[in-house]
Amino acid sequence: MKNQTKEIIFNGALKAFSERGFNETNMEEIAKVCGIAKGTLYYNFKNKQDLYIYILKMGMERFVQDIRETMSQVPKDQVETRIHKLIQVHVEFIGREPDFCRLLVSKGWVSQEQHFNIRQVLADYFDFMEAEIDSGKFYGKISSKLDAKTTANCLFGIYIFAPMRSMVWGETMNLQEVRESIEIFVCNALGIHHK
């Protein structure tokens, strides 16, 4: 029952935070969106910041798990295929989880404590992406001149911000077009052959 309640809270809080932002959302509104009592919300989370970090943490854990499962099916030495799969899993996630993507780029990251917690939440993602870049360099498929951290940061920005205009303006997003554009851009940037 507790897991079911947390899933209800996750979905409702994600919707509330992504629509209104961290500062403009309060626990009463979140409880209303979730369809639960405010006391139930406080029973599970001591405050709004804890809930916000939980939403980010759970969303990123799900995303990284998707990436790891997809990438586990492709041998490490097949760098080009791995890059294409990475792009595919990012674009599919963006299409499946637009509220979470909006939350990732929201203006809610305000306090130093939040910045620290958010860095921790994103650490697994960046560790994985940096390892992929280093692996591509090891196999001679990605330029050895590319710094893994800088490249991972740039890729994250491309993946997350590319569809944001559609999301923010409420436009319909053609995921195939988004994927093709990102794929051409990223492959050219990394020196990978585009299929």
CORPE-V676778 format. One record per backbone hydrogen bond with DSSP energy under -1.0 kcal/mol. NH is the residue of the N-H (numbers start at 1). CO is the residue of the C=O. Records with the same first field share a line. If there is no record, write none. Layout:
BEGIN
NH->CO + CO
END
This chain:
BEGIN
5->1
6->2
7->3
8->4
9->5
10->6
11->7
12->8
13->9
14->10
15->11
16->12
17->13
18->14
19->15
20->16
21->17
25->22
30->26
31->27
32->28
33->29
34->30
35->31
36->31
41->37
42->38
43->39
44->40
45->41
51->47
52->48
53->49
54->50
55->51
56->52
57->53
58->54
59->55
60->56
61->57
62->58
63->59
64->60
65->61
66->62
67->63
68->64
69->65
70->66
71->67
72->68
73->70
74->71
78->75
79->77
82->78
83->79
84->80
85->81
86->82
87->83
88->84
89->85
90->86
91->87
92->88
93->89
94->90
95->91
96->92
97->93
101->97
102->98
103->99
104->100
105->101
106->103
110->108
115->111
116->112
117->113
118->114
119->115
120->116
121->117
122->118
126->122
127->123
128->124
129->125
130->126
131->127
132->128
133->129
134->130
135->131
136->132
137->133
138->134
139->135
140->137
141->136
142->136
146->143
151->147
152->148
153->149
154->150
155->151
156->152
157->153
158->154
159->155
160->156
161->157
162->158
164->161
167->163
168->164
169->165
171->166
175->173
178->174
179->175
180->176
181->177
182->178
183->179
184->180
185->181
186->182
187->183
188->184
189->185
190->186
191->187
192->187
END
